[in-house]
Amino acid sequence: MDRAARLREVVRKAKAHPVYAEKLRGIDPEKLTLKDLPSLPLTTREEWVAFLRENPRPPEGASLMHLTPSPALGWMPEYLSQEDLRYQAEALAEHYKRLGVVGKKVLVAFSYHVYAGGWLFHQALWRAGNLVLPHGPGEATRIAEIGRTYGFDVLVTNPSFALKVGQAGGRFPLLLAGGEPFTSVPGFREKVEALLGGTALDAYGTSELGIVAGERIEKDGLWEIPEMAVLEVLDPETLSPVADGEKGELVVTALSRTLMPMLRFRTGDLAIAERREGLTVLPRGVFGRTDQMVKVKGVKLYPTELAPLLAGFGLDPKGFQVVVERKLEGTDKLVLRLKADKVPPGLFEAIQKATGLRVDEAELVEALEGDLVVDRRF
C-alpha cells in the first residue's frame, strides 16, 4: 500500500473536522510525505473530550459506534464510517496473513457489546480467510469445550482470561492477546503458553485508534502495522523523538480513521522505540504511563512502569508507592514502599535493569495512603 497517499487522505479529512480545522490551517495535504508527519501538530484526548462533550451525537456518515468508559464524559463515543470499516478490515487482514493466520478456526472471546474489542479482531480475521466464532467474554469452561469439540486453532482474548481457559482445559495452538499488559510482565507469556499448549502473541490498540501494533511469530517486540498506523515515541517533556532504546510517550497517527481522524494522537502510554526494516518497533511493548513522571538522580522515572515488574514477581501491581527523599549529603534517595510481607529476591536488580535506577531502600507496609509518588525533596 502507499502509506503516504493514505496519510494525505487522513489529513484531508482532518482539515474538514472541527478538532483540526484551525490546527491544520495552511497545511497542504497534497504535498505531505511520511517525513513531514513530525511537523504536524499533536492531538490530545482532552481535545477530543472537549469536542465530544459539545457534540455527542453521531456525525453524518457514521456506520458503527463504540463506547469507552471516560472519567470526563462517562462514555466516550467512537464513530466509524463504512469506508473506515472496510479499510480497517482489509488492513488488519494483511497483518494476520503475514502471521499465517489464514484458513484457521478462530474463537473471539472479546466483548462485542458497547466496546470495540471483538469487532477489531473479528472482521479482519474473517477477511483474512478464517472461520470466526464471535463467542464474546466469559464462560471459560464452555470455551475450552468448544475448542476441543470443533478443533479451534486460535483463541482471541485478553491474557488473564486466556489463563482461565487454560485452567479449564482449553488448548489452542495460537493465542492472539490484547487489552492489558502482557509481554511487559515478566513470566506472563510463559505461564499462558504452558497452560494453552501453544504460542501467545501480543497486540496493542485502543478504541480510538484500532489495533496499531502486533507481534510477529518471532516474538521480537510489537511491530508497527504499516497499513494501520504510523508510530512515534516522543519525550513527553520536549515532544522531540527519543533515540533508539530510550523511553517516551507513544504517539499514533491512525491510517484507518477518517470520520474521527486520530492525527499524532498522544496516547499517554510509555514505550521504548526502535527502528527496524523501516518500521517502528516497541521491544518491550507498552509498559506504563507517562503520567506522574519524576526525576530521580537525574534520571526520568515513570512509576507506572514498575507495575508489570511487580506483577512478574508475584506482587500486587497496584500495591506500591515511590518515595523520593534527600540524603544527608544532598543526593536523591529512592525508597520503594510495598504493600507486601517481603521483597522477592531479584526484584531490585530487575528494577535497576528496567529503569537505570538503584532502589536505596524498601519499606514494607500493611496499607498505602496518598499518591503514587511521594516527593519529599522540596
RODO-2510 file (C-alpha; in nm, 4 decimals, decimal comma):
residues 378
     n   res          X          Y          Z
     1     m     0,0000     0,0000     0,0000
     2     d     0,1017     0,3621    -0,0415
     3     r     0,1228     0,4850     0,3202
     4     a     0,1936     0,8421     0,2154
     5     a    -0,1190     0,8502    -0,0005
     6     r    -0,3253     0,7184     0,2882
     7     l    -0,1740     0,9779     0,5231
     8     r    -0,2728     1,2511     0,2781
     9     e    -0,6304     1,1178     0,2766
    10     v    -0,6445     1,1203     0,6575
    11     v    -0,5123     1,4779     0,6704
    12     r    -0,7618     1,5894     0,4030
    13     k    -1,0457     1,4592     0,6196
    14     a    -0,8902     1,6061     0,9344
    15     k    -0,8738     1,9543     0,7812
    16     a    -1,2520     1,9454     0,7456
    17     h    -1,3071     1,8350     1,1075
    18     p    -1,3642     2,0948     1,3839
    19     v    -1,0981     1,9388     1,6084
    20     y    -0,8311     2,0013     1,3437
    21     a    -0,9561     2,2814     1,1170
    22     e    -0,7651     2,5615     1,2900
    23     k    -0,4611     2,3496     1,3780
    24     l    -0,4110     2,2404     1,0183
    25     r    -0,4735     2,5786     0,8615
    26     g    -0,2099     2,6368     0,5952
    27     i    -0,1221     2,2654     0,5648
    28     d    -0,1460     2,1308     0,2101
    29     p    -0,2216     1,7562     0,2336
    30     e    -0,1261     1,7002    -0,1296
    31     k     0,2376     1,7819    -0,0545
    32     l     0,2733     1,5680     0,2579
    33     t     0,5100     1,2742     0,2867
    34     l     0,5722     1,0470     0,5852
    35     k     0,8831     1,2511     0,6636
    36     d     0,6611     1,5565     0,7094
    37     l     0,4492     1,3925     0,9790
    38     p     0,6560     1,5257     1,2754
    39     s     0,5854     1,8817     1,1569
    40     l     0,2110     1,8372     1,2092
    41     p     0,0508     1,9357     1,5425
    42     l    -0,0094     1,6809     1,8168
    43     t    -0,3586     1,5855     1,9318
    44     t    -0,4658     1,5053     2,2882
    45     r    -0,7537     1,3091     2,4333
    46     e    -0,8576     1,6277     2,6151
    47     e    -0,9197     1,7994     2,2802
    48     w    -1,1469     1,5176     2,1702
    49     v    -1,3257     1,5105     2,5058
    50     a    -1,3979     1,8831     2,4794
    51     f    -1,5388     1,8401     2,1275
    52     l    -1,7472     1,5327     2,2100
    53     r    -1,8896     1,6947     2,5208
    54     e    -2,0425     1,9602     2,2944
    55     n    -2,1111     1,7269     2,0000
    56     p    -2,2035     1,3809     2,1337
    57     r    -2,4443     1,2822     1,8538
    58     p    -2,3237     1,0556     1,5710
    59     p    -2,1808     1,2547     1,2787
    60     e    -2,3116     1,2227     0,9272
    61     g    -2,1713     0,9126     0,7620
    62     a    -2,1319     0,7122     1,0848
    63     s    -2,1912     0,3405     1,0306
    64     l    -2,0613     0,1820     1,3529
    65     m    -2,0416     0,3202     1,7063
    66     h    -1,8445     0,2054     2,0111
    67     l    -1,8318     0,3429     2,3654
    68     t    -1,5362     0,3545     2,6019
    69     p    -1,5584     0,4455     2,9731
    70     s    -1,4349     0,8011     3,0249
    71     p    -1,3859     0,9773     3,3614
    72     a    -1,4566     1,3094     3,1901
    73     l    -1,7616     1,2098     2,9841
    74     g    -1,8934     0,8944     3,1416
    75     w    -1,8712     0,7333     2,7985
    76     m    -1,6511     0,8402     2,5092
    77     p    -1,8044     0,7508     2,1731
    78     e    -1,6058     0,6437     1,8705
    79     y    -1,7616     0,6521     1,5241
    80     l    -1,6505     0,4754     1,2054
    81     s    -1,7759     0,5183     0,8516
    82     q    -1,8359     0,2394     0,6014
    83     e    -1,5074     0,3308     0,4356
    84     d    -1,3234     0,3228     0,7692
    85     l    -1,4621    -0,0233     0,8431
    86     r    -1,3669    -0,1557     0,5016
    87     y    -1,0181    -0,0119     0,5234
    88     q    -0,9622    -0,1400     0,8779
    89     a    -1,0722    -0,4934     0,7934
    90     e    -0,8509    -0,5126     0,4853
    91     a    -0,5513    -0,3502     0,6565
    92     l    -0,5593    -0,5790     0,9600
    93     a    -0,6254    -0,8790     0,7377
    94     e    -0,2856    -0,8180     0,5798
    95     h    -0,1281    -0,8310     0,9255
    96     y    -0,2902    -1,1659     1,0036
    97     k    -0,1943    -1,3054     0,6664
    98     r     0,1689    -1,2215     0,7444
    99     l     0,1280    -1,4149     1,0706
   100     g    -0,0031    -1,7134     0,8764
   101     v    -0,3494    -1,6885     1,0340
   102     v    -0,5332    -1,7976     0,7203
   103     g    -0,7739    -2,0875     0,6852
   104     k    -0,7923    -2,1306     1,0635
   105     k    -1,0801    -2,1738     1,3068
   106     v    -1,0792    -1,8673     1,5327
   107     l    -1,2754    -1,8149     1,8543
   108     v    -1,3065    -1,4495     1,9623
   109     a    -1,3691    -1,4036     2,3358
   110     f    -1,3562    -1,0256     2,3484
   111     s    -1,6767    -0,8291     2,4068
   112     y    -1,8953    -0,7367     2,1104
   113     h    -2,1299    -0,5219     2,3185
   114     v    -2,0631    -0,1492     2,3614
   115     y    -1,6839    -0,1889     2,3414
   116     a    -1,4744    -0,2174     2,0258
   117     g    -1,2745    -0,5266     2,1275
   118     g    -1,4410    -0,8110     1,9398
   119     w    -1,5097    -0,6069     1,6268
   120     l    -1,1457    -0,5043     1,5861
   121     f    -1,0341    -0,8654     1,5540
   122     h    -1,3408    -1,0345     1,4042
   123     q    -1,3792    -0,8584     1,0711
   124     a    -1,0075    -0,8659     0,9906
   125     l    -0,9682    -1,2342     1,0766
   126     w    -1,2741    -1,3186     0,8689
   127     r    -1,1421    -1,1073     0,5797
   128     a    -0,8092    -1,2904     0,6013
   129     g    -0,9886    -1,6147     0,5193
   130     n    -1,0654    -1,7698     0,8571
   131     l    -1,3761    -1,9200     1,0144
   132     v    -1,4638    -1,6923     1,3068
   133     l    -1,6878    -1,7656     1,6071
   134     p    -1,7994    -1,4438     1,7860
   135     h    -1,8263    -1,6030     2,1296
   136     g    -1,7739    -1,2962     2,3468
   137     p    -1,6286    -1,2881     2,7019
   138     g    -1,6863    -1,5235     2,9934
   139     e    -1,7635    -1,8968     3,0186
   140     a    -1,4056    -2,0291     3,0227
   141     t    -1,5238    -2,3881     3,0624
   142     r    -1,7561    -2,3595     2,7621
   143     i    -1,4806    -2,2065     2,5503
   144     a    -1,2457    -2,4902     2,6440
   145     e    -1,5159    -2,7430     2,5447
   146     i    -1,5930    -2,5682     2,2157
   147     g    -1,2235    -2,5578     2,1351
   148     r    -1,1922    -2,9336     2,1840
   149     t    -1,5189    -3,0286     2,0131
   150     y    -1,4727    -2,8245     1,6967
   151     g    -1,0951    -2,8184     1,6763
   152     f    -1,0395    -2,4432     1,7045
   153     d    -0,6874    -2,3283     1,6197
   154     v    -0,6849    -1,9709     1,7522
   155     l    -0,8151    -1,8038     2,0684
   156     v    -0,8536    -1,4248     2,0727
   157     t    -0,8891    -1,2711     2,4197
   158     n    -0,7045    -1,0909     2,6968
   159     p    -0,4234    -1,2915     2,8587
   160     s    -0,5853    -1,3037     3,2047
   161     f    -0,8929    -1,4742     3,0639
   162     a    -0,6731    -1,6991     2,8487
   163     l    -0,5251    -1,8299     3,1748
   164     k    -0,8752    -1,9244     3,2928
   165     v    -0,9465    -2,1017     2,9642
   166     g    -0,6233    -2,2969     3,0003
   167     q    -0,7047    -2,3858     3,3599
   168     a    -1,0429    -2,5121     3,2382
   169     g    -0,8673    -2,7485     2,9992
   170     g    -0,8686    -2,5351     2,6861
   171     r    -0,5865    -2,5969     2,4404
   172     f    -0,5212    -2,3632     2,1470
   173     p    -0,2170    -2,3643     1,9157
   174     l    -0,2265    -1,9825     1,8964
   175     l    -0,3421    -1,7030     2,1261
   176     l    -0,3872    -1,3533     1,9865
   177     a    -0,3902    -1,1402     2,3004
   178     g    -0,4535    -0,7767     2,3785
   179     g    -0,6373    -0,5454     2,6122
   180     e    -0,3948    -0,5465     2,9068
   181     p    -0,0199    -0,5570     2,9870
   182     f     0,1102    -0,8926     2,8736
   183     t     0,4568    -0,9312     2,7313
   184     s     0,5765    -0,6448     2,9548
   185     v     0,5010    -0,8611     3,2629
   186     p     0,7943    -1,0996     3,3247
   187     g     0,6898    -1,4632     3,3037
   188     f     0,3298    -1,3926     3,1991
   189     r     0,3639    -1,5187     2,8416
   190     e     0,5383    -1,8359     2,9555
   191     k     0,2590    -1,9133     3,2030
   192     v    -0,0133    -1,8616     2,9415
   193     e     0,1662    -2,0674     2,6773
   194     a     0,2220    -2,3547     2,9213
   195     l    -0,1488    -2,3716     3,0052
   196     l    -0,2838    -2,3317     2,6499
   197     g    -0,0167    -2,5506     2,4923
   198     g     0,0608    -2,3078     2,2110
   199     t     0,2117    -1,9766     2,1081
   200     a     0,0887    -1,6476     2,2556
   201     l     0,1271    -1,3200     2,0648
   202     d     0,0619    -0,9693     2,1948
   203     a    -0,1023    -0,6697     2,0254
   204     y    -0,1598    -0,3043     2,1095
   205     g    -0,4544    -0,0877     2,0224
   206     t    -0,7233     0,1401     2,1587
   207     s    -1,0851     0,2082     2,0668
   208     e    -0,9898     0,5417     1,9105
   209     l    -0,7021     0,4010     1,7068
   210     g    -0,7811     0,0398     1,6273
   211     i    -0,5071    -0,2255     1,6515
   212     v    -0,1885    -0,0455     1,5527
   213     a     0,0954    -0,2775     1,6604
   214     g     0,1369    -0,6514     1,6913
   215     e     0,3927    -0,9221     1,7471
   216     r     0,5338    -1,1462     1,4805
   217     i     0,5800    -1,5214     1,5228
   218     e     0,9417    -1,4436     1,6188
   219     k     0,8155    -1,2669     1,9363
   220     d     1,0599    -0,9812     1,8802
   221     g     0,8523    -0,6879     2,0003
   222     l     0,5359    -0,5108     1,8947
   223     w     0,5768    -0,4034     1,5327
   224     e     0,4002    -0,1067     1,3806
   225     i     0,1294    -0,2446     1,1499
   226     p     0,2148    -0,0365     0,8425
   227     e    -0,1333    -0,0404     0,6914
   228     m    -0,2925     0,0710     1,0196
   229     a    -0,0754     0,3433     1,1683
   230     v     0,2437     0,5437     1,1938
   231     l     0,4017     0,5212     1,5382
   232     e     0,6299     0,7728     1,7074
   233     v     0,7837     0,7742     2,0539
   234     l     0,8431     1,1259     2,1898
   235     d     0,9959     1,2703     2,5021
   236     p     0,6829     1,3806     2,6946
   237     e     0,8594     1,6986     2,8114
   238     t     1,0334     1,8202     2,4969
   239     l     0,7987     1,6425     2,2483
   240     s     1,1058     1,5538     2,0436
   241     p     1,1673     1,1997     1,9119
   242     v     1,3613     0,9783     2,1522
   243     a     1,6685     0,7868     2,0402
   244     d     1,6510     0,4113     1,9854
   245     g     1,6350     0,2348     2,3211
   246     e     1,5041     0,5349     2,5145
   247     k     1,1646     0,5665     2,6833
   248     g     0,8936     0,8080     2,5845
   249     e     0,5279     0,8606     2,5064
   250     l     0,3712     0,6615     2,2273
   251     v     0,2135     0,8897     1,9656
   252     v    -0,0036     0,7336     1,6958
   253     t    -0,1385     0,8518     1,3626
   254     a    -0,4183     0,6122     1,2708
   255     l    -0,4420     0,5416     0,8989
   256     s    -0,7739     0,3617     0,9437
   257     r    -0,9685     0,6570     1,0841
   258     t    -1,1150     0,9333     0,8667
   259     l    -1,4550     1,0055     1,0258
   260     m    -1,2846     1,0653     1,3626
   261     p    -0,9266     1,1303     1,2491
   262     m    -0,6552     1,0498     1,5012
   263     l    -0,3603     1,2549     1,3861
   264     r    -0,0458     1,2359     1,6015
   265     f    -0,2591     1,1254     1,8940
   266     r    -0,0842     1,1350     2,2319
   267     t    -0,1742     0,8050     2,3979
   268     g    -0,0020     0,8768     2,7299
   269     d     0,1396     0,5216     2,7120
   270     l     0,5047     0,4524     2,7866
   271     a     0,7189     0,2632     2,5366
   272     i     1,0705     0,2231     2,4029
   273     a     1,1236     0,2785     2,0319
   274     e     1,3490     0,1013     1,7838
   275     r     1,3610     0,1326     1,4064
   276     r     1,3826    -0,1951     1,2151
   277     e     1,3196    -0,2601     0,8471
   278     g     1,1791     0,0913     0,8120
   279     l     0,9164     0,0422     1,0838
   280     t     0,8836     0,1415     1,4476
   281     v     0,9134    -0,1490     1,6911
   282     l     0,8282    -0,1456     2,0623
   283     p     1,0666    -0,4119     2,2001
   284     r     0,9079    -0,4158     2,5484
   285     g     0,5565    -0,3435     2,4303
   286     v     0,3688    -0,0794     2,6266
   287     f     0,4649    -0,0964     2,9933
   288     g     0,3310     0,2055     3,1776
   289     r     0,2033     0,5594     3,1596
   290     t     0,3905     0,8869     3,1237
   291     d     0,1774     1,0410     3,3984
   292     q     0,3489     1,1436     3,7231
   293     m     0,6974     1,1232     3,5757
   294     v     0,9588     1,2197     3,8373
   295     k     1,3311     1,2803     3,8001
   296     v     1,5444     1,0815     4,0453
   297     k     1,9229     1,1082     4,0473
   298     g     1,8921     1,2917     3,7162
   299     v     1,7023     1,0045     3,5527
   300     k     1,3394     1,0155     3,4390
   301     l     1,1381     0,7588     3,6315
   302     y     0,7885     0,6649     3,5197
   303     p     0,6433     0,4990     3,8325
   304     t     0,3753     0,3012     3,6492
   305     e     0,6435     0,1055     3,4628
   306     l     0,7138    -0,0689     3,7933
   307     a     0,3658    -0,2273     3,7992
   308     p     0,4311    -0,5040     3,5418
   309     l     0,7658    -0,5792     3,7075
   310     l     0,5985    -0,6236     4,0455
   311     a     0,3328    -0,8454     3,8880
   312     g     0,6059    -1,0622     3,7400
   313     f     0,7414    -1,1188     4,0914
   314     g     0,4003    -1,2145     4,2285
   315     l     0,3275    -0,8805     4,3964
   316     d     0,0188    -0,6616     4,3680
   317     p     0,0904    -0,4299     4,0706
   318     k    -0,1080    -0,1570     4,2458
   319     g     0,0417    -0,2124     4,5903
   320     f     0,3345     0,0277     4,5820
   321     q     0,4481     0,3879     4,6165
   322     v     0,7618     0,5625     4,5018
   323     v     0,9127     0,7838     4,7740
   324     v     1,1923     1,0247     4,6868
   325     e     1,3932     1,1875     4,9665
   326     r     1,7210     1,3728     5,0172
   327     k     2,0185     1,2034     5,1752
   328     l     2,2250     1,3994     5,4264
   329     e     2,4853     1,4700     5,1595
   330     g     2,2130     1,6171     4,9367
   331     t     2,1786     1,3380     4,6811
   332     d     1,8482     1,1688     4,5975
   333     k     1,7294     0,8643     4,7887
   334     l     1,4840     0,6270     4,6187
   335     v     1,2551     0,4326     4,8510
   336     l     1,0103     0,1703     4,7258
   337     r     0,7145     0,1354     4,9605
   338     l     0,5477    -0,2031     4,9142
   339     k     0,2256    -0,3499     5,0449
   340     a     0,3915    -0,6869     5,0984
   341     d     0,5467    -0,9142     5,3608
   342     k     0,8875    -0,9356     5,1949
   343     v     1,0908    -0,8208     4,8975
   344     p     1,1216    -1,1026     4,6407
   345     p     1,4820    -1,1911     4,5526
   346     g     1,5928    -1,0265     4,2296
   347     l     1,3277    -0,7511     4,2312
   348     f     1,5672    -0,4613     4,2857
   349     e     1,8012    -0,5929     4,0174
   350     a     1,5094    -0,6134     3,7710
   351     i     1,4036    -0,2574     3,8559
   352     q     1,7570    -0,1278     3,8041
   353     k     1,7837    -0,3063     3,4690
   354     a     1,4492    -0,1650     3,3522
   355     t     1,4827     0,1901     3,4831
   356     g     1,8561     0,2508     3,5229
   357     l     1,7926     0,3428     3,8879
   358     r     1,9018     0,1632     4,2032
   359     v     1,6446     0,1352     4,4819
   360     d     1,8118     0,2521     4,8016
   361     e     1,5624     0,1115     5,0447
   362     a     1,2371    -0,0848     5,0694
   363     e     0,9618    -0,0045     5,3149
   364     l     0,7066    -0,2797     5,3780
   365     v     0,3631    -0,1626     5,4913
   366     e     0,0165    -0,3056     5,5533
   367     a    -0,1645    -0,0201     5,3789
   368     l    -0,0858     0,2632     5,1401
   369     e    -0,2103     0,6189     5,1624
   370     g    -0,1649     0,9129     4,9290
   371     d    -0,0420     0,9442     4,5735
   372     l     0,1687     0,7045     4,3719
   373     v     0,4671     0,9406     4,4058
   374     v     0,5677     1,0978     4,7359
   375     d     0,8373     1,3583     4,6738
   376     r     0,9921     1,4849     4,9971
   377     r     1,2826     1,6746     4,8450
   378     f     1,1210     2,0166     4,8354
***
